[in-house]
Amino acid sequence: MSDIYLDEDAIIESGIEDNLEDSDELPFERYSITTYGIDFDISGLVNRIEKGIIKIPEFQREFVWKDYQVSQFIETLLLGLPVPSIFLSKNSDGTFFVIDGQQRLKSLYKFYKDGFQLTGVRTEFLGRTYDGNNPLDIDDRNILDGTFIRGTIMQQNSPDPKVNNSSVYFVFNRLNTNASPLKPQEIRFAIFGGRFNDLLVELDNNSEWRKVIASKEALLRKRGQELILRFFALYFDSNHYASAKSMDDFLTQFMTKHQHDDEKSIDTMRQLFVNTFNCITNTIPDDIKIFRIYDATKRRYSSGFNAAVFDSVMIGVAKRLHKGVIENIDDLYENYQILMTNTDYVDAVRYATGNSKKVNRRIQLAVETFDGVK
């Protein structure tokens, strides 16, 4: 077979292609949730944050409070005026995850622990710190320490939060919608901290992987991590995909399930991804764009990284590697080109890629195509 090429006009990067809008529609999840209120004194809140009992999401939102906003918030508390409540989710280990109110809690921690000086406030508070060179008067410190902030606590009862803790995902998404709404993987990153989350970060930081996805969106909005998560979820749990409401829900369930996997399981996944990705990138010539759709009429590859091509090719090669080392690289490359020109396959990676039939079909074709590689 003659080589398929990428012509110069297709080199312009257009981002990540992922046509999921036509995914299967299934009934919305029904939840059983317990909610209740707790009044936290401010000194206790800061102490819980320091000890990790209250966990603030480990990423910076686009709009972070300025110094004057922090100062005005602290001043409001010192004056005895009411402030909005915070919203927390209680975890099975007794810790709390901040769903709404992280800017207020970060402001308190900054004032108590980072030597922050108040600015743009009334004269008696101007330049004051919690302690240090210019601390608040003892009476003001006592007032601040003893001021209460109302917390609303939610805890998912069903479905089993150890299997599908998606209610936290949905509430977090709705309460943190702003001028620049968080992307699904940014929310998962914030909620499902643990060994598996750390693995996604580690793999996404690989320089060769970054070259292949070649998208600023992937770097800024954790899209690369989502693609890696998608590979793992479909490789291990593709038989459960049809029962999920969407790809988004499927990935959230998989991350819930594997959030606290042991080191052995994490290492198995690490080796699976690294070995498969390296095998593919070492096989496909540099002048061929990996994980792109091939346009037979123009005889060229698209400029955008295609998520459906990625998940299916990765799974197909990974399944083959499970049987043993691939010794004939030319054979693997030849079969890659055969797959890219299969009209059935192209349809499954170009349109309605979240549809369960399309997902199953492209994975089936990829597995069958690479199975005979020597």
BASELO-899637 format. One record per residue (C-alpha): residue number from 1; x, z, y. Coordinates in Angstrom, 1 decimal, padded with zeros to 4 digits. Layout:
<sites>
SITE resi      u      w      v
SITE  NUM      X      Z      Y
...
</sites>
This chain:
<sites>
SITE resi      u      w      v
SITE    1  000.0  000.0  000.0
SITE    2  001.3 -000.8  003.5
SITE    3  001.9  002.0  005.9
SITE    4 -000.9  003.1  008.2
SITE    5  000.5  003.5  011.7
SITE    6 -000.4  005.3  014.9
SITE    7 -000.2  003.0  017.9
SITE    8  001.1  004.1  021.3
SITE    9 -002.4  004.3  022.9
SITE   10 -003.4  007.0  020.4
SITE   11 -000.6  009.4  021.3
SITE   12 -002.5  010.9  024.3
SITE   13 -003.7  014.3  023.0
SITE   14 -007.4  014.9  023.3
SITE   15 -007.6  018.3  021.8
SITE   16 -009.1  019.5  018.5
SITE   17 -011.9  017.5  017.0
SITE   18 -014.5  019.7  015.2
SITE   19 -018.0  018.3  015.0
SITE   20 -019.9  021.4  013.8
SITE   21 -023.1  021.0  015.8
SITE   22 -025.1  019.7  012.8
SITE   23 -024.4  022.6  010.5
SITE   24 -027.2  023.8  008.1
SITE   25 -029.9  025.9  009.7
SITE   26 -030.7  029.1  007.7
SITE   27 -032.8  032.2  008.6
SITE   28 -031.3  034.5  011.2
SITE   29 -029.8  037.7  009.9
SITE   30 -031.9  040.8  010.1
SITE   31 -030.1  044.1  010.8
SITE   32 -030.7  047.8  010.4
SITE   33 -028.9  049.5  013.2
SITE   34 -028.7  053.2  014.2
SITE   35 -028.1  053.9  017.9
SITE   36 -027.7  057.2  019.8
SITE   37 -026.2  058.5  023.0
SITE   38 -023.2  060.7  023.6
SITE   39 -022.0  062.2  026.9
SITE   40 -018.2  062.0  027.0
SITE   41 -016.2  064.0  029.5
SITE   42 -013.5  061.9  031.1
SITE   43 -010.5  063.9  030.0
SITE   44 -011.9  063.7  026.4
SITE   45 -012.3  059.9  026.7
SITE   46 -008.7  059.4  027.8
SITE   47 -007.5  061.7  025.0
SITE   48 -009.5  059.7  022.4
SITE   49 -008.1  056.4  023.8
SITE   50 -004.5  057.8  023.6
SITE   51 -005.0  059.0  020.0
SITE   52 -006.6  055.7  018.9
SITE   53 -010.0  057.2  018.2
SITE   54 -011.5  054.9  020.8
SITE   55 -010.1  051.4  020.3
SITE   56 -010.0  049.0  023.2
SITE   57 -009.8  045.2  022.2
SITE   58 -006.2  044.0  022.0
SITE   59 -006.5  041.0  024.3
SITE   60 -006.8  040.5  028.0
SITE   61 -010.1  039.1  029.3
SITE   62 -009.8  036.4  031.9
SITE   63 -011.1  038.7  034.7
SITE   64 -009.2  042.0  034.8
SITE   65 -009.9  044.5  037.5
SITE   66 -007.7  044.6  040.5
SITE   67 -006.1  047.7  041.9
SITE   68 -008.9  048.2  044.5
SITE   69 -011.5  048.0  041.8
SITE   70 -009.8  050.6  039.7
SITE   71 -009.5  052.8  042.8
SITE   72 -013.1  052.4  043.8
SITE   73 -014.2  053.3  040.3
SITE   74 -012.1  056.5  040.3
SITE   75 -013.4  057.3  043.8
SITE   76 -017.0  056.9  042.6
SITE   77 -016.4  059.5  039.9
SITE   78 -014.7  061.9  042.3
SITE   79 -017.7  061.7  044.6
SITE   80 -020.1  062.5  041.8
SITE   81 -021.9  059.2  041.9
SITE   82 -023.3  057.7  038.7
SITE   83 -021.5  054.9  036.9
SITE   84 -022.7  052.5  034.1
SITE   85 -022.6  053.7  030.6
SITE   86 -020.2  052.4  027.9
SITE   87 -021.2  050.8  024.6
SITE   88 -019.3  051.6  021.4
SITE   89 -019.5  050.7  017.8
SITE   90 -018.8  053.5  015.3
SITE   91 -016.5  052.4  012.4
SITE   92 -016.6  053.8  008.9
SITE   93 -013.4  055.8  009.5
SITE   94 -014.9  057.7  012.4
SITE   95 -013.2  055.7  015.1
SITE   96 -015.0  053.8  017.8
SITE   97 -014.6  050.2  019.0
SITE   98 -015.4  049.4  022.6
SITE   99 -018.1  046.7  022.9
SITE  100 -018.8  047.0  026.6
SITE  101 -016.9  049.1  029.2
SITE  102 -013.3  048.3  028.5
SITE  103 -012.4  047.7  032.1
SITE  104 -013.7  051.2  033.0
SITE  105 -011.9  052.8  030.2
SITE  106 -008.7  050.9  030.9
SITE  107 -009.0  052.0  034.6
SITE  108 -009.3  055.7  033.5
SITE  109 -006.3  055.4  031.2
SITE  110 -004.3  053.7  033.9
SITE  111 -005.0  056.5  036.4
SITE  112 -004.4  059.3  034.0
SITE  113 -001.4  058.0  032.1
SITE  114  000.4  055.3  034.2
SITE  115  000.9  057.0  037.5
SITE  116 -001.6  054.7  039.3
SITE  117 -002.0  055.4  043.0
SITE  118 -005.4  055.1  044.6
SITE  119 -005.7  052.4  047.3
SITE  120 -008.5  051.3  049.7
SITE  121 -010.4  054.6  049.3
SITE  122 -011.2  057.4  051.8
SITE  123 -008.4  059.3  053.4
SITE  124 -008.4  062.4  051.2
SITE  125 -007.9  060.3  048.1
SITE  126 -005.6  057.6  049.5
SITE  127 -002.3  057.3  047.6
SITE  128 -003.2  060.1  045.2
SITE  129 -002.3  060.0  041.5
SITE  130 -003.7  062.1  038.7
SITE  131 -000.4  063.9  038.5
SITE  132  003.2  063.1  039.6
SITE  133  004.5  062.9  043.2
SITE  134  001.2  062.9  045.0
SITE  135 -001.4  064.4  042.6
SITE  136 -005.0  065.1  043.3
SITE  137 -005.9  068.6  044.4
SITE  138 -006.6  070.8  041.5
SITE  139 -010.3  071.0  042.3
SITE  140 -010.6  067.3  042.4
SITE  141 -008.8  067.0  039.1
SITE  142 -011.2  069.5  037.5
SITE  143 -014.1  067.6  038.9
SITE  144 -012.8  064.3  037.4
SITE  145 -011.9  065.9  034.1
SITE  146 -015.3  067.4  033.7
SITE  147 -017.4  064.4  034.8
SITE  148 -019.4  062.8  032.0
SITE  149 -019.9  059.2  031.2
SITE  150 -022.8  058.2  029.0
SITE  151 -021.9  056.4  025.8
SITE  152 -024.3  054.4  023.6
SITE  153 -023.2  054.3  020.0
SITE  154 -024.3  051.7  017.5
SITE  155 -023.7  051.8  013.8
SITE  156 -024.7  049.0  011.4
SITE  157 -026.5  050.2  008.3
SITE  158 -027.4  046.8  006.7
SITE  159 -026.3  044.4  005.7
SITE  160 -023.3  046.3  004.3
SITE  161 -020.8  046.4  007.2
SITE  162 -017.9  046.3  004.8
SITE  163 -019.1  042.9  003.7
SITE  164 -020.7  041.5  006.9
SITE  165 -020.2  043.4  010.1
SITE  166 -021.5  040.6  012.2
SITE  167 -023.9  042.7  014.4
SITE  168 -020.9  044.0  016.3
SITE  169 -019.7  040.4  016.7
SITE  170 -023.1  039.3  018.2
SITE  171 -023.5  042.3  020.5
SITE  172 -019.9  042.0  021.7
SITE  173 -020.5  038.3  022.4
SITE  174 -023.6  038.9  024.4
SITE  175 -022.3  041.8  026.5
SITE  176 -019.0  040.1  027.2
SITE  177 -020.4  036.7  028.4
SITE  178 -019.1  035.8  031.8
SITE  179 -017.9  032.8  033.8
SITE  180 -015.5  032.1  031.0
SITE  181 -017.3  033.2  027.8
SITE  182 -015.1  034.3  024.9
SITE  183 -014.6  031.9  022.0
SITE  184 -015.6  033.0  018.5
SITE  185 -012.1  033.7  017.3
SITE  186 -011.3  035.7  020.4
SITE  187 -014.2  038.0  019.5
SITE  188 -013.1  038.2  015.9
SITE  189 -009.6  039.0  017.0
SITE  190 -010.9  041.8  019.2
SITE  191 -013.2  043.3  016.5
SITE  192 -011.4  042.9  013.2
SITE  193 -007.9  044.3  013.8
SITE  194 -005.9  044.9  010.7
SITE  195 -003.3  043.4  008.3
SITE  196 -005.3  040.1  007.9
SITE  197 -005.7  039.7  011.7
SITE  198 -001.9  040.3  012.1
SITE  199 -001.3  037.6  009.5
SITE  200 -003.3  035.1  011.4
SITE  201 -001.3  035.9  014.5
SITE  202  002.0  035.6  012.6
SITE  203  001.2  032.2  011.1
SITE  204 -000.2  030.8  014.3
SITE  205  003.0  031.7  016.1
SITE  206  005.0  029.3  013.8
SITE  207  006.7  026.7  016.0
SITE  208  006.1  023.8  013.5
SITE  209  002.4  024.7  013.3
SITE  210  002.2  024.7  017.1
SITE  211  003.7  021.2  017.2
SITE  212  001.1  019.9  014.8
SITE  213 -002.0  021.2  016.5
SITE  214 -000.5  020.3  019.9
SITE  215 -003.4  021.7  021.9
SITE  216 -003.4  024.1  024.9
SITE  217 -006.8  025.2  023.9
SITE  218 -005.5  026.3  020.5
SITE  219 -002.9  028.5  022.2
SITE  220 -005.1  030.0  024.9
SITE  221 -008.3  030.6  023.0
SITE  222 -006.9  031.5  019.6
SITE  223 -008.2  028.2  018.1
SITE  224 -005.0  027.9  015.9
SITE  225 -005.8  031.3  014.4
SITE  226 -009.4  030.2  013.7
SITE  227 -008.1  027.0  011.9
SITE  228 -005.8  029.1  009.7
SITE  229 -008.7  031.5  009.0
SITE  230 -010.9  028.5  008.1
SITE  231 -008.4  027.3  005.5
SITE  232 -008.3  030.7  003.8
SITE  233 -012.0  031.2  003.9
SITE  234 -012.8  027.7  002.4
SITE  235 -010.0  028.0 -000.1
SITE  236 -011.1  031.3 -001.5
SITE  237 -014.8  031.4 -000.8
SITE  238 -016.1  027.9 -000.4
SITE  239 -018.8  028.6 -002.9
SITE  240 -020.4  031.1 -000.5
SITE  241 -020.4  028.7  002.5
SITE  242 -023.8  027.2  001.8
SITE  243 -025.4  030.7  002.1
SITE  244 -023.8  031.3  005.6
SITE  245 -025.8  030.5  008.7
SITE  246 -022.9  028.5  010.1
SITE  247 -019.1  028.0  010.0
SITE  248 -018.9  030.7  012.6
SITE  249 -020.9  033.2  010.5
SITE  250 -018.9  032.2  007.4
SITE  251 -015.6  032.9  009.1
SITE  252 -016.9  036.2  010.5
SITE  253 -017.9  037.4  007.0
SITE  254 -014.6  036.4  005.5
SITE  255 -012.7  038.3  008.2
SITE  256 -014.9  041.4  007.6
SITE  257 -014.2  041.3  003.9
SITE  258 -010.4  040.9  004.2
SITE  259 -009.8  043.0  007.4
SITE  260 -007.9  045.7  005.5
SITE  261 -006.4  043.8  002.6
SITE  262 -003.3  045.4  001.1
SITE  263  000.2  044.0  001.6
SITE  264  000.3  042.2 -001.7
SITE  265 -002.9  040.3 -000.9
SITE  266 -001.6  039.5  002.5
SITE  267  001.7  038.2  001.2
SITE  268 -000.2  036.0 -001.3
SITE  269 -002.1  034.4  001.5
SITE  270  001.0  034.0  003.6
SITE  271  002.9  032.2  000.9
SITE  272 -000.2  030.0  000.2
SITE  273 -000.4  028.8  003.8
SITE  274  003.3  028.4  004.3
SITE  275  004.0  026.5  001.1
SITE  276  001.1  024.2  001.5
SITE  277  001.7  023.5  005.2
SITE  278  005.4  022.9  004.6
SITE  279  004.7  020.6  001.7
SITE  280  002.4  018.4  003.9
SITE  281  004.6  018.3  007.0
SITE  282  007.7  017.5  004.9
SITE  283  005.9  014.6  003.3
SITE  284  004.1  012.8  006.1
SITE  285  006.5  010.7  008.2
SITE  286  007.0  011.7  011.8
SITE  287  005.3  008.5  013.1
SITE  288  002.0  009.4  011.4
SITE  289 -000.1  012.0  013.0
SITE  290 -001.0  014.7  010.5
SITE  291 -004.6  015.9  010.2
SITE  292 -006.0  013.1  012.3
SITE  293 -008.9  010.7  011.4
SITE  294 -007.9  007.2  010.5
SITE  295 -009.8  004.4  012.2
SITE  296 -009.8  001.4  009.8
SITE  297 -011.1 -001.0  012.4
SITE  298 -008.3 -000.2  014.9
SITE  299 -005.7  000.5  012.1
SITE  300 -004.6  003.7  013.8
SITE  301 -005.1  007.4  013.8
SITE  302 -007.1  009.3  016.4
SITE  303 -005.1  011.3  019.0
SITE  304 -007.0  014.5  018.3
SITE  305 -006.2  017.0  015.6
SITE  306 -009.3  017.1  013.3
SITE  307 -010.2  020.4  011.9
SITE  308 -012.2  018.9  008.9
SITE  309 -009.2  016.8  007.9
SITE  310 -007.0  019.9  008.2
SITE  311 -009.1  022.2  006.0
SITE  312 -009.8  019.6  003.3
SITE  313 -006.2  018.2  003.0
SITE  314 -004.7  021.7  003.0
SITE  315 -007.1  022.8  000.3
SITE  316 -006.5  019.7 -001.8
SITE  317 -002.7  020.1 -001.6
SITE  318 -002.9  023.8 -002.2
SITE  319 -005.0  023.4 -005.3
SITE  320 -002.4  020.8 -006.6
SITE  321  000.5  023.2 -005.8
SITE  322 -001.2  025.9 -007.8
SITE  323 -000.5  023.8 -010.9
SITE  324  003.2  023.5 -010.1
SITE  325  005.8  022.0 -007.7
SITE  326  005.2  018.5 -006.4
SITE  327  008.3  016.5 -007.2
SITE  328  007.2  013.0 -006.1
SITE  329  006.9  013.1 -002.3
SITE  330  006.2  009.4 -002.2
SITE  331  003.3  009.8 -004.5
SITE  332  001.8  012.6 -002.3
SITE  333  002.2  010.4  000.8
SITE  334  000.6  007.4 -001.1
SITE  335 -002.4  009.6 -002.1
SITE  336 -002.7  010.9  001.5
SITE  337 -003.1  007.4  002.7
SITE  338 -005.7  006.6  000.0
SITE  339 -007.7  009.6  001.1
SITE  340 -007.5  008.7  004.8
SITE  341 -009.0  005.2  004.0
SITE  342 -011.8  006.5  001.8
SITE  343 -015.0  005.7  003.7
SITE  344 -016.8  008.6  002.0
SITE  345 -014.1  011.0  003.1
SITE  346 -014.0  009.6  006.7
SITE  347 -017.8  010.2  007.0
SITE  348 -017.4  013.8  005.8
SITE  349 -014.7  014.6  008.4
SITE  350 -016.2  012.7  011.4
SITE  351 -019.9  013.6  011.5
SITE  352 -021.8  016.9  011.0
SITE  353 -018.7  018.5  009.6
SITE  354 -020.3  021.9  009.4
SITE  355 -023.0  020.7  007.0
SITE  356 -022.5  022.3  003.6
SITE  357 -022.8  019.0  001.8
SITE  358 -020.1  017.4  004.0
SITE  359 -017.8  020.5  003.6
SITE  360 -018.1  020.4 -000.2
SITE  361 -017.8  016.6 -000.3
SITE  362 -014.5  016.4  001.7
SITE  363 -013.0  019.2 -000.2
SITE  364 -014.0  017.6 -003.5
SITE  365 -012.5  014.3 -002.5
SITE  366 -009.3  015.9 -001.3
SITE  367 -008.8  017.9 -004.5
SITE  368 -009.5  014.9 -006.7
SITE  369 -007.1  012.7 -004.7
SITE  370 -004.2  015.1 -004.8
SITE  371 -004.8  016.4 -008.4
SITE  372 -002.9  013.6 -010.1
SITE  373  000.2  013.8 -007.8
SITE  374  003.3  014.4 -009.9
</sites>
